[in-house]
Amino acid sequence: MNVNVNEELIRYVEREILPRYDAFDRAHRRDHALTVIAASLRLARYYEVNPDMVYAVAAYHDTGLREGRGRHHEASARIVRGDRNLRRWFTEAEVATIAEATEDHRASSGRPPRTIYGRIVAEADRVIDCETTLRRTVQYGLEHAPELDREGQFARFAEHLRTKYGEGGYLRLWLPESENASRLDELRAVIRDDRQLRVRFDELYDDELRREA
C-alpha cells in the first residue's frame, strides 16, 4: 500500500513534537522516535491502514515521558487527546484511535494492543537490534540509577534483559512481517551466555562513560 504521509502533518510533528524528545533520557531521544516512525511506516505497507495515523502514533508514542517513566504510555495518550492541532488532519474518532494505540505501545502492558495501529507501533517500538538494545539498556541505567557502581549497573542491566527479552520474558511480538523474531533469537543467545553478556556490558559501559567525560 501507499505509505505517503501528509506533508503538513510531518512539518507540524518535526516542529512541535519531535523536539520534546530532546529532553528525555538517551535511550528515548529524537533518534529513537525517528527509528520507530520509520519502522512503523515499513510495517504499514502490509496492512490496510491510514499512514497518517500510523505516523502520528509513532511520533507521539513516548511524549508522555515528560511525566516520568511509570505511566508514560497513559500520559502519551492524554497528550494526543489534548492536542487540538491534530483535528486539522484527523476526525475525533481517528484521534481516539491514535490515543488508544499510543497507550497500547508499551511492552510491559498486560494486554495486547487493541487495534492494528497499536500492534504496528508496539512492534516497531521493540527495535530489537542486539547492539542497540544492549546499549540502550546501559544508557537507561546510567541515566536513571546514577548512584549504582559498575557492579550495580551490570546487575540491573542483566536483570532487565532477562526479565524483558529472555525466554519467558514479558516482551511480546505482534506482527509476522517484522524482523524482530530472528533478532530476538540473536539477543537471547547473548543473554544466555553469562561471559559474553559481561564482556558486552563492560565495552558499552566504558564507551558511555567516555562519551560523558
N, C-alpha and C positions, 0 to 999 in steps of 0.2 A: 504494500500500500504506500501511498504518498505520505511522507512524514514532514513536509514543509510546515514550518511554524510561522504564525503571523509575525511580521517584522516589527510592528508596533509593540506587540507583547514582549518580544525579545529585547527591544530597546528599553522598555519600562523595567523589566527584570534586571537588565545589566546596569541600569542607572540607580534603581531604588532597592532591589532585593539582594543581589549578589554582594554588594559592599558590606552587608551585615555580617557575612561570614568571616570577614577580615578580623573581627574581634573575638572569634571563637578559638578554641584550642587548636594546636597544629594538625590534629587528625581530622578536623572538621572545618577547615577554612575553604576559601573560594575554589581551590583546586579540587577539593572533594565534591563540592556542589556541581562543578562543571563535569567531573567524571560521571556522576550519577545522571546528570542530564543527558550526556552523550550515550551512556549505556541504555537508558530508558528509551530514547528515540530509536536506537538499534532494535530493541525488543519490540517496539511498537509496530515495526514493519510486518510482524507476523499476525497482527490482530486487527480487527475492525474497531478502531478506536479513534478518538479525536486527538490528533497530535498536539494541538494547543493545550488540551487538558493534561496530557502526559507531561508536557514541558512544564506546566505550572506546578503540578505535584512535585516533580523532581526539584524545581527551583526553590520551592518553599519547604521542602521536607524537614530540614534541620533548623529553620529560622527560630523555632522555639527554644533553642539552646540559650538564648539570651535570658531565659528564666531558670536556667540550670538543667542538668542532665536528666534528673529523675523522671520528670513528666514532660519532657521536651516535645514528644510527639503530640500530646494534647495541646500544648501551647502553640505548636506549629499550626494545628487545625484552627485554633482561635484566631491566629494571625490571618489565615486565609479568609475566614468568615468576616473578619473586621476590615479587610482591605476593599474599600469601595471602588477603587480603580479597576479591580478585576471585573466589575459589572460592565466595563466597556467592551469586553470580549466574550463574556460568559453569562448565561442565564442564571437565575437564583438556584435552579436545580443543579446546574453544572458546577456552580461554586460549592454547593453542598457535597457533591460527589468528590470534588477536588479536596475539600477539607477532610472528608472521611478517608480518602486514600492517603492523604498526608499523615493522618493519625495512625493508619494501619501499617506504616512502613517499618516500624521498629522490630528488630529481630527478636527481642525478648518478649514480644507480645504473646499472650497466652492463647490467642485465636488467629486463624488465618485471615488475610485481607478479605474484605467483603466484596470487592469489585476487581475487575481486570486492571483498573488503574492502580489500585493498591498493590496488586500482585506484580505488576511491571516494575514499579518503583521500589518495592521491597526487594525484589530480585536484583535490580540494578544497584541498590544501596549495599548489597553484600560485598561488592568489589573484592571478590576472592582472588587475590593475586598473592602468592606466598610472600614475596618480598614486601609488598605494600602492606599487607595485613600485619606482618611481624613488626614493621617499622611504626605503623600507626599505633600498635599496642604499646610499644616503648614510649612513643610520644605522649600518649594519653597518660601513662603512669607518671612521667616526668612533670607533666602539666598539672595533674590533679592530686598527686601524692608526693610533692617535692621533699617532704620530710623523710622519705624512705631512703636508706642507703642502697648500694648496688645489690646486696643480697635480698633486701626487701623488695626492690624493684623487680628482680628476677622472679621471686616468689609470686608477686602479683601478676606479672607477665605470663608465667606458666599456668597459673590457676585460671586466669581469664581465657586463655587459648583453649584449655582443656574443657572448661565449662561451656564455652560457646561453640567451638569448632570441632572438638573431639568426638569420637564415637559416642552417641548418646547425648551429645550437647544440645542446647536449645535452638541452635540455628536450624531454620527450615528453608528449603529451596522450593520455588513455586512454579517455575516455567522451564519446560524441557529444552527450549531453544537457547537458553543461556549456557555459557561455557563454565558456569560456576561448579557444576558437579565434578568435572575432571580436575579442576583446580583445587577443589576441596580435598580430593584424594591426595594430591601433592602436599598440601598443607598438613594433612593428618599424618603423613609419613614423617614429617619433621617433628610434629608434636609427640609422636610415639618414641622418637629417638632422643633420649634424655641428653646424650652428649652433644648431638647436633643442635638441639634446641638451645643449650647453654652457649655453644660457640656462636650461633646466630645472634643470640641476645647480646653477648659481650661486644660483638662487632657493631651492632646497631646502637647500643647504649653509648659506646665510646664515640661513635660518629655524631650522635645527637649532642653529646657534651661538647664536642669540638665546635659544633655549629653555634652553640650557645655562648661560647667563650668570646 
